[in-house]
Amino acid sequence: MTTEGENGELPLGQQDPAARPPEPGAGPAEGSSVTEGGGPARAEGGAMTEGGGPADARGGAEGAAIGDEQELHEAAQTELQQLKEAARFATPERAVQVLEALFFAAEKPLDLPLLQETTQFGAELLQGALAELQKQYAPGARGVTLVDLGGRWQLRTHPEVGAYVRRMLQVKPLRLTRAALETLAIVAYRQPITRPEMEDLRGVDCGAITKALLERKLIRILGKKDEPGRPLLYGTSREFLELFNLRDLTQLPTLREFQELSEESRKIVEEEAPAPSVAGISDLAHDPAVQERIARAGMESERALAQLESAMDQADASARTAATALTPSAPEGNPPAPAAPAPQGDPEKGS
């Protein structure tokens, strides 16, 4: 039988030895651990720092991330060395296969420096492979063509089979309004150009059209013009060249070239060119409805001209009548004054 003390605790003789408080000067209990500062250690399995405090959990994560980055870097260096070694023994056929795979997988046009860095092939080997691919993917030979966009190349769907691809992917072709085409043509031929200059040429506000072309990345801001107000200067972008399959702006047709085309050449161009989304002038000229409207407008113009001539004749007659009515008449009984004699020449000069 045990009895409790005054404060409710058991006497020391009856307490559990493991539960007794340590005596002054006594060492740590058996099986326990302490830190270097003398304090009790954390529970088993807890991370400790050198000063006895808890370790930062982020240190382990950062160390693991650094280790992963080093492994990836080492793997990339190893792969690069392998590609360099393989490039030493690459054949033209191998280069053609590699470039064909790269163009097939790429979403953007690829240029020669990027191809060199990716493949580690020499410039001469790449140029030969590009020439061979351009022969294989010439327009009309296959369903896709290798398009040269001014030193950048890309595999594109042939225009004749583009409708099947659009139907399968359920996408709509890029269409531009007539106002957008006019503004884009002005920027392409007159760049760098400011918005007030565009509006002066078109005669209407171009703010919304310019914003839409900027959002579609068909034009870009080149800078500011050195004049009062510092208006923005606009020019065409790379996406503009890619959209119209142009290597550079020198491939844009000039007005002189268009005027020098004969009737036969125009027919050939219209037959070979794909059908435009917006009807051109030639299509409007052969449209029966347009011809009928033109003839009706001509008849109305002739009728209006005849009415104008009739009104002018009536106005002249009214003016003559008014002039006759306003001219004072000679009084009765007084003969009209004789007309002044005509001047005669000098007789000496006549002899």
C-alpha beads as a LAMMPS data file, in Angstrom:
LAMMPS data file: protein, C-alpha beads

351 atoms
350 bonds

1 atom types
1 bond types

-500.0 500.0 xlo xhi
-500.0 500.0 ylo yhi
-500.0 500.0 zlo zhi

Masses

1 110.0

Atoms # bond

1 1 1 0.000 0.000 0.000
2 1 1 1.333 3.386 -0.973
3 1 1 0.656 6.741 0.607
4 1 1 0.880 10.076 -1.111
5 1 1 2.750 13.067 0.279
6 1 1 1.394 16.452 1.131
7 1 1 1.614 17.697 -2.449
8 1 1 0.155 14.515 -3.917
9 1 1 3.464 12.957 -4.991
10 1 1 4.747 9.534 -3.992
11 1 1 7.722 9.261 -1.689
12 1 1 11.053 8.800 -3.414
13 1 1 11.372 5.271 -2.209
14 1 1 8.113 4.292 -3.890
15 1 1 8.631 6.138 -7.249
16 1 1 9.668 4.414 -10.464
17 1 1 13.426 4.794 -10.893
18 1 1 12.983 5.810 -14.529
19 1 1 10.556 8.572 -13.527
20 1 1 12.740 10.070 -10.788
21 1 1 14.306 13.503 -11.530
22 1 1 18.044 13.395 -12.107
23 1 1 20.205 14.219 -9.156
24 1 1 22.334 17.366 -9.273
25 1 1 25.663 16.700 -10.965
26 1 1 24.501 13.398 -12.358
27 1 1 25.106 12.529 -16.026
28 1 1 22.451 11.944 -18.583
29 1 1 20.157 9.071 -18.349
30 1 1 21.219 5.895 -20.010
31 1 1 20.156 5.767 -23.685
32 1 1 19.592 9.540 -23.937
33 1 1 21.644 11.965 -26.070
34 1 1 22.672 15.584 -25.691
35 1 1 23.873 18.313 -28.003
36 1 1 27.288 19.921 -27.959
37 1 1 25.894 22.787 -25.876
38 1 1 24.688 20.389 -23.233
39 1 1 21.000 20.549 -24.057
40 1 1 18.891 17.495 -24.667
41 1 1 18.902 16.181 -28.213
42 1 1 15.781 16.004 -30.324
43 1 1 13.887 12.831 -30.812
44 1 1 15.563 10.054 -32.716
45 1 1 15.475 10.681 -36.453
46 1 1 15.288 14.523 -36.101
47 1 1 17.744 16.585 -38.232
48 1 1 20.195 18.697 -36.194
49 1 1 22.555 21.505 -37.116
50 1 1 26.081 21.943 -35.773
51 1 1 24.849 24.398 -33.123
52 1 1 22.240 21.996 -31.894
53 1 1 19.248 23.588 -33.685
54 1 1 16.920 21.965 -36.274
55 1 1 18.224 21.829 -39.881
56 1 1 16.452 23.705 -42.730
57 1 1 14.315 21.285 -44.709
58 1 1 14.851 23.294 -47.871
59 1 1 18.547 22.490 -47.883
60 1 1 17.895 18.904 -48.819
61 1 1 15.520 19.866 -51.651
62 1 1 17.959 22.423 -53.035
63 1 1 20.754 19.907 -52.892
64 1 1 18.648 17.389 -54.789
65 1 1 17.727 19.988 -57.419
66 1 1 21.369 20.969 -57.900
67 1 1 22.259 17.329 -58.273
68 1 1 19.576 16.840 -60.940
69 1 1 20.783 19.885 -62.858
70 1 1 24.326 18.622 -62.793
71 1 1 23.201 15.239 -64.061
72 1 1 21.234 16.862 -66.885
73 1 1 24.173 19.090 -67.777
74 1 1 26.524 16.128 -67.843
75 1 1 24.058 14.161 -69.986
76 1 1 23.729 17.087 -72.422
77 1 1 27.506 17.417 -72.675
78 1 1 27.808 13.692 -73.308
79 1 1 25.116 13.854 -76.027
80 1 1 26.821 16.866 -77.608
81 1 1 30.120 15.013 -77.736
82 1 1 28.380 12.054 -79.358
83 1 1 26.765 14.324 -81.981
84 1 1 30.101 15.959 -82.742
85 1 1 31.694 12.556 -83.171
86 1 1 28.843 11.375 -85.391
87 1 1 29.030 14.564 -87.499
88 1 1 32.605 13.715 -88.455
89 1 1 31.407 10.621 -90.295
90 1 1 28.024 11.921 -91.520
91 1 1 27.180 11.259 -95.164
92 1 1 25.033 13.478 -97.436
93 1 1 22.235 10.911 -97.235
94 1 1 22.372 11.014 -93.434
95 1 1 22.271 14.813 -93.464
96 1 1 19.179 14.752 -95.683
97 1 1 17.434 12.379 -93.280
98 1 1 18.313 14.510 -90.246
99 1 1 17.132 17.769 -91.838
100 1 1 13.921 16.161 -93.053
101 1 1 13.146 15.031 -89.494
102 1 1 13.939 18.469 -88.071
103 1 1 11.724 20.288 -90.578
104 1 1 8.917 17.800 -89.946
105 1 1 9.031 18.347 -86.166
106 1 1 9.642 22.120 -86.155
107 1 1 6.752 24.562 -85.744
108 1 1 8.802 27.574 -86.859
109 1 1 11.095 28.154 -89.849
110 1 1 14.675 27.030 -89.221
111 1 1 17.761 28.960 -90.304
112 1 1 21.275 27.733 -91.046
113 1 1 22.913 28.717 -87.702
114 1 1 20.246 26.834 -85.743
115 1 1 20.660 23.774 -87.978
116 1 1 24.432 23.870 -87.485
117 1 1 24.153 24.076 -83.706
118 1 1 21.556 21.305 -83.560
119 1 1 23.254 18.826 -85.886
120 1 1 26.924 19.843 -85.555
121 1 1 27.160 19.405 -89.334
122 1 1 29.318 21.653 -91.478
123 1 1 27.804 24.480 -93.509
124 1 1 28.730 22.842 -96.825
125 1 1 27.088 19.559 -95.865
126 1 1 23.926 21.342 -94.713
127 1 1 23.657 23.424 -97.876
128 1 1 23.946 20.311 -100.019
129 1 1 21.252 18.582 -97.969
130 1 1 18.992 21.640 -98.253
131 1 1 19.395 21.689 -102.036
132 1 1 18.501 18.000 -102.217
133 1 1 15.428 18.482 -100.021
134 1 1 14.270 21.401 -102.145
135 1 1 14.377 19.114 -105.179
136 1 1 12.464 16.365 -103.398
137 1 1 9.868 18.764 -101.969
138 1 1 9.499 20.972 -105.035
139 1 1 6.054 22.561 -105.525
140 1 1 3.675 20.066 -107.114
141 1 1 5.839 17.008 -106.438
142 1 1 4.319 16.118 -103.063
143 1 1 1.626 17.189 -100.652
144 1 1 4.129 19.338 -98.751
145 1 1 6.760 21.734 -100.041
146 1 1 9.984 23.099 -98.565
147 1 1 9.611 26.873 -98.662
148 1 1 12.605 29.231 -98.556
149 1 1 11.702 32.268 -96.445
150 1 1 14.820 34.366 -96.878
151 1 1 17.423 32.091 -95.319
152 1 1 14.857 30.213 -93.229
153 1 1 13.157 27.018 -94.363
154 1 1 9.887 25.352 -93.420
155 1 1 7.787 22.425 -94.630
156 1 1 4.336 23.653 -95.637
157 1 1 1.199 22.101 -97.031
158 1 1 0.767 22.516 -100.765
159 1 1 -2.012 25.039 -101.523
160 1 1 -3.891 22.534 -103.705
161 1 1 -4.399 20.124 -100.789
162 1 1 -4.765 22.728 -98.049
163 1 1 -8.558 22.391 -98.024
164 1 1 -8.319 18.729 -96.924
165 1 1 -5.975 19.606 -94.059
166 1 1 -8.217 22.460 -92.898
167 1 1 -11.247 20.177 -92.940
168 1 1 -9.468 17.512 -90.888
169 1 1 -8.088 19.991 -88.333
170 1 1 -11.325 22.034 -88.282
171 1 1 -9.469 25.329 -88.639
172 1 1 -10.405 28.407 -90.623
173 1 1 -7.989 30.079 -93.038
174 1 1 -6.628 33.486 -92.181
175 1 1 -8.822 36.071 -93.881
176 1 1 -8.221 39.799 -94.048
177 1 1 -10.814 42.438 -94.771
178 1 1 -10.417 44.818 -97.682
179 1 1 -9.500 47.637 -95.296
180 1 1 -6.844 45.451 -93.636
181 1 1 -5.392 44.477 -97.028
182 1 1 -5.236 48.116 -98.119
183 1 1 -3.511 49.171 -94.900
184 1 1 -1.104 46.234 -95.043
185 1 1 -0.202 47.049 -98.655
186 1 1 0.468 50.679 -97.723
187 1 1 2.743 49.604 -94.876
188 1 1 4.564 47.063 -97.063
189 1 1 5.300 49.516 -99.894
190 1 1 5.783 52.733 -97.906
191 1 1 7.498 51.527 -94.721
192 1 1 8.593 52.993 -92.416
193 1 1 5.323 54.889 -92.239
194 1 1 3.297 56.594 -89.519
195 1 1 -0.399 56.217 -88.825
196 1 1 -1.257 59.800 -89.973
197 1 1 0.452 59.042 -93.284
198 1 1 -1.637 55.872 -93.681
199 1 1 -4.812 57.815 -92.967
200 1 1 -3.769 60.501 -95.444
201 1 1 -3.405 57.873 -98.183
202 1 1 -6.597 55.972 -97.356
203 1 1 -8.689 58.965 -96.364
204 1 1 -10.174 57.211 -93.320
205 1 1 -9.144 56.415 -89.753
206 1 1 -6.708 53.472 -89.476
207 1 1 -6.540 53.064 -85.693
208 1 1 -8.574 49.865 -85.381
209 1 1 -6.999 48.283 -88.478
210 1 1 -3.484 49.067 -87.256
211 1 1 -4.248 47.528 -83.865
212 1 1 -5.653 44.371 -85.486
213 1 1 -2.572 43.990 -87.712
214 1 1 -0.311 44.431 -84.695
215 1 1 -2.232 41.752 -82.777
216 1 1 -1.821 39.359 -85.702
217 1 1 1.903 40.240 -85.801
218 1 1 1.749 41.161 -89.483
219 1 1 3.230 44.594 -88.770
220 1 1 5.545 45.820 -86.031
221 1 1 6.694 49.087 -84.483
222 1 1 10.053 50.176 -85.877
223 1 1 10.544 53.256 -83.699
224 1 1 9.461 56.886 -83.536
225 1 1 9.720 59.534 -86.235
226 1 1 11.861 62.575 -85.492
227 1 1 9.158 65.206 -85.774
228 1 1 6.759 67.012 -83.421
229 1 1 4.627 64.524 -81.549
230 1 1 7.075 61.651 -82.171
231 1 1 4.560 59.398 -84.017
232 1 1 5.247 55.663 -84.166
233 1 1 6.774 54.165 -87.301
234 1 1 5.337 50.892 -88.599
235 1 1 6.775 48.201 -90.861
236 1 1 6.136 44.602 -91.855
237 1 1 7.269 41.636 -89.744
238 1 1 8.674 38.171 -90.356
239 1 1 5.187 36.739 -89.998
240 1 1 4.150 38.910 -92.958
241 1 1 6.829 37.306 -95.146
242 1 1 5.883 33.838 -93.893
243 1 1 2.181 34.405 -94.579
244 1 1 2.754 35.427 -98.203
245 1 1 5.687 33.007 -98.847
246 1 1 8.184 35.799 -99.507
247 1 1 11.938 35.598 -98.988
248 1 1 12.168 39.381 -98.604
249 1 1 10.355 42.572 -99.599
250 1 1 12.072 42.674 -102.986
251 1 1 9.744 39.879 -104.121
252 1 1 6.736 42.183 -103.850
253 1 1 5.390 42.974 -107.338
254 1 1 5.926 46.505 -108.567
255 1 1 3.349 48.661 -110.325
256 1 1 5.485 48.740 -113.456
257 1 1 5.642 44.934 -113.561
258 1 1 1.873 44.740 -113.258
259 1 1 1.338 47.272 -116.038
260 1 1 3.810 45.534 -118.346
261 1 1 1.967 42.214 -118.137
262 1 1 0.288 41.374 -121.403
263 1 1 -3.241 40.032 -121.590
264 1 1 -1.946 36.507 -122.158
265 1 1 0.422 36.726 -119.200
266 1 1 -2.369 37.997 -116.966
267 1 1 -4.526 35.031 -117.923
268 1 1 -1.685 32.640 -117.100
269 1 1 -1.103 34.298 -113.740
270 1 1 -4.817 34.232 -112.888
271 1 1 -5.093 30.536 -113.850
272 1 1 -2.012 29.467 -111.859
273 1 1 -2.672 31.646 -108.826
274 1 1 -4.928 30.198 -106.097
275 1 1 -8.411 31.602 -105.781
276 1 1 -8.250 34.707 -103.551
277 1 1 -10.575 35.108 -100.591
278 1 1 -11.584 38.573 -101.842
279 1 1 -12.704 39.097 -105.445
280 1 1 -10.213 41.063 -107.496
281 1 1 -10.698 43.696 -110.145
282 1 1 -10.527 41.145 -112.948
283 1 1 -13.302 39.067 -111.349
284 1 1 -15.480 42.131 -110.905
285 1 1 -14.968 43.128 -114.539
286 1 1 -16.355 39.751 -115.757
287 1 1 -19.244 39.658 -113.301
288 1 1 -22.559 40.092 -115.234
289 1 1 -24.188 41.859 -112.298
290 1 1 -21.325 44.325 -112.104
291 1 1 -21.457 44.934 -115.863
292 1 1 -25.198 45.580 -115.617
293 1 1 -24.664 48.060 -112.795
294 1 1 -21.934 49.796 -114.790
295 1 1 -24.214 50.068 -117.857
296 1 1 -27.084 51.371 -115.726
297 1 1 -24.768 53.915 -114.118
298 1 1 -23.596 55.024 -117.592
299 1 1 -27.159 55.537 -118.806
300 1 1 -28.013 57.517 -115.685
301 1 1 -24.913 59.640 -116.189
302 1 1 -25.882 60.402 -119.813
303 1 1 -29.444 61.255 -118.737
304 1 1 -28.139 63.566 -116.033
305 1 1 -25.760 65.205 -118.518
306 1 1 -28.628 65.816 -120.970
307 1 1 -30.723 67.361 -118.213
308 1 1 -27.797 69.571 -117.245
309 1 1 -27.341 70.760 -120.846
310 1 1 -31.078 71.478 -121.127
311 1 1 -31.025 73.455 -117.899
312 1 1 -28.017 75.449 -119.135
313 1 1 -29.858 76.285 -122.404
314 1 1 -32.891 77.437 -120.452
315 1 1 -30.681 79.544 -118.227
316 1 1 -29.085 81.190 -121.278
317 1 1 -32.495 81.918 -122.807
318 1 1 -33.715 83.419 -119.538
319 1 1 -30.587 85.563 -119.332
320 1 1 -31.130 86.913 -122.873
321 1 1 -34.768 87.653 -122.118
322 1 1 -33.827 89.500 -118.957
323 1 1 -31.130 91.500 -120.795
324 1 1 -33.646 92.528 -123.507
325 1 1 -36.192 93.605 -120.907
326 1 1 -33.664 95.710 -119.016
327 1 1 -32.271 97.520 -122.096
328 1 1 -33.926 101.056 -122.412
329 1 1 -35.834 101.607 -125.695
330 1 1 -35.296 104.760 -127.902
331 1 1 -37.973 107.592 -127.548
332 1 1 -40.610 107.854 -130.287
333 1 1 -40.049 110.518 -133.035
334 1 1 -36.306 110.678 -132.512
335 1 1 -34.396 108.789 -135.120
336 1 1 -31.665 106.624 -133.823
337 1 1 -28.265 108.224 -133.646
338 1 1 -26.107 107.538 -136.669
339 1 1 -23.386 105.060 -136.172
340 1 1 -19.885 106.392 -135.799
341 1 1 -17.864 106.241 -139.006
342 1 1 -15.350 103.492 -139.165
343 1 1 -11.758 104.677 -138.850
344 1 1 -9.901 104.938 -142.141
345 1 1 -6.293 104.195 -142.628
346 1 1 -3.615 106.811 -143.452
347 1 1 -3.718 107.545 -147.207
348 1 1 0.023 108.038 -147.266
349 1 1 0.493 104.552 -145.870
350 1 1 -1.918 103.148 -148.375
351 1 1 -0.164 104.727 -151.396

Bonds

1 1 1 2
2 1 2 3
3 1 3 4
4 1 4 5
5 1 5 6
6 1 6 7
7 1 7 8
8 1 8 9
9 1 9 10
10 1 10 11
11 1 11 12
12 1 12 13
13 1 13 14
14 1 14 15
15 1 15 16
16 1 16 17
17 1 17 18
18 1 18 19
19 1 19 20
20 1 20 21
21 1 21 22
22 1 22 23
23 1 23 24
24 1 24 25
25 1 25 26
26 1 26 27
27 1 27 28
28 1 28 29
29 1 29 30
30 1 30 31
31 1 31 32
32 1 32 33
33 1 33 34
34 1 34 35
35 1 35 36
36 1 36 37
37 1 37 38
38 1 38 39
39 1 39 40
40 1 40 41
41 1 41 42
42 1 42 43
43 1 43 44
44 1 44 45
45 1 45 46
46 1 46 47
47 1 47 48
48 1 48 49
49 1 49 50
50 1 50 51
51 1 51 52
52 1 52 53
53 1 53 54
54 1 54 55
55 1 55 56
56 1 56 57
57 1 57 58
58 1 58 59
59 1 59 60
60 1 60 61
61 1 61 62
62 1 62 63
63 1 63 64
64 1 64 65
65 1 65 66
66 1 66 67
67 1 67 68
68 1 68 69
69 1 69 70
70 1 70 71
71 1 71 72
72 1 72 73
73 1 73 74
74 1 74 75
75 1 75 76
76 1 76 77
77 1 77 78
78 1 78 79
79 1 79 80
80 1 80 81
81 1 81 82
82 1 82 83
83 1 83 84
84 1 84 85
85 1 85 86
86 1 86 87
87 1 87 88
88 1 88 89
89 1 89 90
90 1 90 91
91 1 91 92
92 1 92 93
93 1 93 94
94 1 94 95
95 1 95 96
96 1 96 97
97 1 97 98
98 1 98 99
99 1 99 100
100 1 100 101
101 1 101 102
102 1 102 103
103 1 103 104
104 1 104 105
105 1 105 106
106 1 106 107
107 1 107 108
108 1 108 109
109 1 109 110
110 1 110 111
111 1 111 112
112 1 112 113
113 1 113 114
114 1 114 115
115 1 115 116
116 1 116 117
117 1 117 118
118 1 118 119
119 1 119 120
120 1 120 121
121 1 121 122
122 1 122 123
123 1 123 124
124 1 124 125
125 1 125 126
126 1 126 127
127 1 127 128
128 1 128 129
129 1 129 130
130 1 130 131
131 1 131 132
132 1 132 133
133 1 133 134
134 1 134 135
135 1 135 136
136 1 136 137
137 1 137 138
138 1 138 139
139 1 139 140
140 1 140 141
141 1 141 142
142 1 142 143
143 1 143 144
144 1 144 145
145 1 145 146
146 1 146 147
147 1 147 148
148 1 148 149
149 1 149 150
150 1 150 151
151 1 151 152
152 1 152 153
153 1 153 154
154 1 154 155
155 1 155 156
156 1 156 157
157 1 157 158
158 1 158 159
159 1 159 160
160 1 160 161
161 1 161 162
162 1 162 163
163 1 163 164
164 1 164 165
165 1 165 166
166 1 166 167
167 1 167 168
168 1 168 169
169 1 169 170
170 1 170 171
171 1 171 172
172 1 172 173
173 1 173 174
174 1 174 175
175 1 175 176
176 1 176 177
177 1 177 178
178 1 178 179
179 1 179 180
180 1 180 181
181 1 181 182
182 1 182 183
183 1 183 184
184 1 184 185
185 1 185 186
186 1 186 187
187 1 187 188
188 1 188 189
189 1 189 190
190 1 190 191
191 1 191 192
192 1 192 193
193 1 193 194
194 1 194 195
195 1 195 196
196 1 196 197
197 1 197 198
198 1 198 199
199 1 199 200
200 1 200 201
201 1 201 202
202 1 202 203
203 1 203 204
204 1 204 205
205 1 205 206
206 1 206 207
207 1 207 208
208 1 208 209
209 1 209 210
210 1 210 211
211 1 211 212
212 1 212 213
213 1 213 214
214 1 214 215
215 1 215 216
216 1 216 217
217 1 217 218
218 1 218 219
219 1 219 220
220 1 220 221
221 1 221 222
222 1 222 223
223 1 223 224
224 1 224 225
225 1 225 226
226 1 226 227
227 1 227 228
228 1 228 229
229 1 229 230
230 1 230 231
231 1 231 232
232 1 232 233
233 1 233 234
234 1 234 235
235 1 235 236
236 1 236 237
237 1 237 238
238 1 238 239
239 1 239 240
240 1 240 241
241 1 241 242
242 1 242 243
243 1 243 244
244 1 244 245
245 1 245 246
246 1 246 247
247 1 247 248
248 1 248 249
249 1 249 250
250 1 250 251
251 1 251 252
252 1 252 253
253 1 253 254
254 1 254 255
255 1 255 256
256 1 256 257
257 1 257 258
258 1 258 259
259 1 259 260
260 1 260 261
261 1 261 262
262 1 262 263
263 1 263 264
264 1 264 265
265 1 265 266
266 1 266 267
267 1 267 268
268 1 268 269
269 1 269 270
270 1 270 271
271 1 271 272
272 1 272 273
273 1 273 274
274 1 274 275
275 1 275 276
276 1 276 277
277 1 277 278
278 1 278 279
279 1 279 280
280 1 280 281
281 1 281 282
282 1 282 283
283 1 283 284
284 1 284 285
285 1 285 286
286 1 286 287
287 1 287 288
288 1 288 289
289 1 289 290
290 1 290 291
291 1 291 292
292 1 292 293
293 1 293 294
294 1 294 295
295 1 295 296
296 1 296 297
297 1 297 298
298 1 298 299
299 1 299 300
300 1 300 301
301 1 301 302
302 1 302 303
303 1 303 304
304 1 304 305
305 1 305 306
306 1 306 307
307 1 307 308
308 1 308 309
309 1 309 310
310 1 310 311
311 1 311 312
312 1 312 313
313 1 313 314
314 1 314 315
315 1 315 316
316 1 316 317
317 1 317 318
318 1 318 319
319 1 319 320
320 1 320 321
321 1 321 322
322 1 322 323
323 1 323 324
324 1 324 325
325 1 325 326
326 1 326 327
327 1 327 328
328 1 328 329
329 1 329 330
330 1 330 331
331 1 331 332
332 1 332 333
333 1 333 334
334 1 334 335
335 1 335 336
336 1 336 337
337 1 337 338
338 1 338 339
339 1 339 340
340 1 340 341
341 1 341 342
342 1 342 343
343 1 343 344
344 1 344 345
345 1 345 346
346 1 346 347
347 1 347 348
348 1 348 349
349 1 349 350
350 1 350 351
